[in-house]
Amino acid sequence: MQQSGSGITSAIEAYFDLMYNADDSQFPAVFHELCQVHGMRDGKLMAWSASEFRQLVGSRPSPASMGSPREEKILRVDEIAPDMAAAKVRVRIGQTRFLDNLIFHQLDGKWLVTAKGFHVEEILPAGE
């Protein structure tokens, strides 16, 4: 079985690209169709299926189209098993900086996000 190493890094880079460009055609290459996304927004636990999250991503203007700065960083990657890994990343979407915890599974040789937990780290002032 393939080691995660650069495969996970490539999968995380594809995630960053999707979050910045909001290119719907790339969603299936990043998220598994059974993925669950959850996190706190305005004091409430939010949860979406992969299809609901795909609609959410596609319904907002992309950070690229708004000319938002691109900020992203891989903070940690843990290889849990030969076909499972976890990544903690920081990503900015518009004026919101998120900490995301991503669970990846390798399916048919491709690393896909199967769970995403997010935390709103900071809301940046307009123009920043």
C-alpha positions in Angstrom: 0.0 0.0 0.0 1.2 3.5 -0.9 2.6 5.6 2.0 0.8 8.8 2.6 3.8 11.3 2.5 3.5 13.3 -0.7 0.1 11.8 -1.5 -1.4 13.4 1.6 0.4 16.7 0.8 -1.0 16.7 -2.7 -4.5 15.9 -1.3 -4.2 18.9 1.1 -3.0 21.2 -1.7 -6.1 20.1 -3.7 -8.2 21.0 -0.6 -6.6 24.4 -0.4 -7.2 25.0 -4.2 -10.8 24.0 -3.8 -11.4 26.2 -0.8 -9.8 29.2 -2.6 -11.2 28.7 -6.1 -14.6 27.1 -5.2 -14.3 25.1 -8.5 -17.3 22.7 -8.2 -15.8 20.3 -10.7 -12.9 19.6 -8.3 -15.1 18.7 -5.3 -15.3 15.0 -6.0 -11.4 14.9 -6.3 -11.1 16.3 -2.8 -14.2 15.1 -0.7 -15.6 11.6 -0.6 -19.4 11.5 -1.2 -20.0 10.2 2.4 -17.9 12.9 4.0 -19.4 14.8 7.0 -18.4 18.4 7.8 -19.1 19.9 11.2 -18.0 22.8 13.4 -19.2 25.7 15.5 -20.6 28.9 14.0 -22.2 31.7 16.1 -22.3 29.4 19.1 -24.2 26.6 17.3 -23.0 23.2 16.1 -23.3 23.1 12.3 -23.2 19.9 10.3 -23.4 19.2 6.6 -23.3 16.1 4.4 -20.8 16.2 1.5 -23.5 17.2 -1.0 -24.8 20.0 1.4 -21.2 21.3 1.9 -20.7 21.2 -1.9 -23.7 23.4 -2.4 -22.5 25.7 0.3 -19.0 26.1 -1.3 -20.6 26.6 -4.7 -23.1 29.2 -3.6 -20.6 31.7 -2.2 -18.3 33.9 -4.2 -14.9 32.3 -4.3 -12.1 34.0 -2.4 -10.2 34.0 -5.8 -13.0 36.0 -7.5 -13.1 38.5 -4.6 -9.3 39.0 -4.8 -8.9 37.8 -1.2 -5.4 37.0 0.0 -4.6 33.3 -0.2 -3.5 32.1 3.3 -3.0 28.4 4.0 -0.7 26.3 6.1 -0.3 22.6 6.9 0.2 22.5 10.7 0.4 18.8 11.2 -0.1 15.5 9.4 -0.5 12.2 11.3 -0.3 8.9 9.4 -2.8 6.9 11.4 -2.7 3.8 9.3 -1.5 2.9 5.8 -4.9 4.0 4.4 -5.8 6.7 6.9 -4.3 10.1 7.9 -5.3 13.2 9.7 -4.2 16.8 8.9 -4.6 20.0 10.9 -4.5 23.0 8.5 -5.1 26.7 8.7 -7.0 28.3 5.7 -8.5 31.7 5.1 -11.8 32.0 3.2 -12.6 35.6 2.6 -12.4 37.4 6.0 -12.6 34.2 8.0 -9.5 32.2 9.2 -10.3 28.6 9.9 -8.5 25.8 11.7 -9.6 22.6 9.9 -9.0 19.0 11.1 -9.3 16.7 8.1 -9.5 13.0 8.1 -8.4 11.3 4.9 -8.8 7.7 3.7 -7.0 6.3 0.7 -9.7 4.7 -1.6 -8.7 3.2 -4.9 -5.2 4.8 -4.5 -6.6 8.3 -4.0 -6.6 10.3 -0.7 -10.0 11.8 -0.1 -11.4 13.9 2.8 -13.9 11.7 4.7 -14.5 14.0 7.7 -13.9 17.7 8.3 -14.1 19.4 11.6 -13.7 23.2 11.5 -13.1 26.0 14.0 -13.4 29.7 13.3 -10.1 31.0 14.5 -10.5 34.6 13.6 -12.8 37.0 11.6 -10.6 39.6 10.0 -11.7 43.2 9.6 -12.8 44.3 6.1 -9.9 45.3 3.9 -7.4 43.1 5.7 
